[in-house]
């Protein structure tokens, strides 16, 4: 077994789907010392949800909530409460190197 069939460099981010992303981001910033590094929402052209990227050392969280009734993020949060929706792993694959930042994200 010389070749690793799925080379991983660790975690890229964990996405939390919450009822109120702005409040959750504020809490993580002030209670745990995270730093807000990016935002996507109506001001950046994303009309249906708001997301805040929070970082602390090698830990990156994306906190997302819906802005419209019936959106899957809001349905998830009202059914299950705030919770983890996605865990993204960092890898050394070619696809990872070609990822471009989304134009709808505003760096803080």
N, C-alpha and C positions, 0 to 999 in steps of 0.2 A: 504494500500500500504506500507507494511513494508519492502519488498525486493526491492532493486534498480536493475532493470533488466539489466542495463548497467553501472556498476560503473566506473567512470572516475576519474583519478588523475590529469587531466589537459592536456596540450599539450606536445607531445614528440618532434616533429619537423615540420617545414614547408619546403617542397622541391620546389626550384625554378628551372625551366628549362630556360636556358639562352644561348645566342649565344657564349659567351666566359666566361667560369667558372673561369679561372685564373684571368682575369681582374675584374670580379664581386667580387670574394673573396678579392682581393686587395682593392677594393673600400670599401666594408663593413668593412674590418679591419681598414683602415685608416680614413674613413669618420665617421664611427659610433662606432668604438672601439671594434668590435668583435674580438675574438681570434680564430685562426685556430687550430682545435683540431684533425682533421683526414683528410686523403686524399685517394682517390681510383682513379687509372688511369693505364696507360701502365706500369709504374714502379712497380705496385702492382699486375699485372696480368689482369687488366680490360682493354681490348683492344679497346672497342667501345665508351667509354665515360670517362669523368673526373669529379669527384665530390669532393667538399671541404666541410667539416663540420665546421661551424662557431658557436661559442657560446659566449653569454654575459649574465651573471647571469642565469636566468631560460629560456632564449630564445635560441633555437637551429635552425639554418638554414642549409639546405643542398643545395648547388649550383651546378648544373649539366649542362654540355654541351656535345654535341656529338663530336667524333673525326673522324667520317667517314660520307661521303655523303650518304644520304638516310636513316639515322638513325632517329627513331621517335622523339628523343629529338631535333635534328636539324630541322626536319620538323615542329615541334611545334613552335620553336623559330623563324623560318623564316616566318611562317604563322601568328602567333599571337604576336611576339615580346617576350621579357623576361616576364615570368609570373609564377604564382603559379600553380604547377601541383599536389601537394599532401599535405594534412594536416593530420598528424599522431597524434592520441590522445594516451595518456598514460592511461593504465587501470590496475586494480588490478586482472585481470583474470589469471588463471593458465598459459595460453599460454605466457603471457607477462613475467612471471618469468623464462621461459625456453628458452628465446631467447639468442642465442650465437652471439658474434661479428663475422662479416664476415672476413674470412681470407685474403680477398683482400683489406682490409682497413689498411692503415698505420697510426698509431697515431702520431700526430705532437709533 
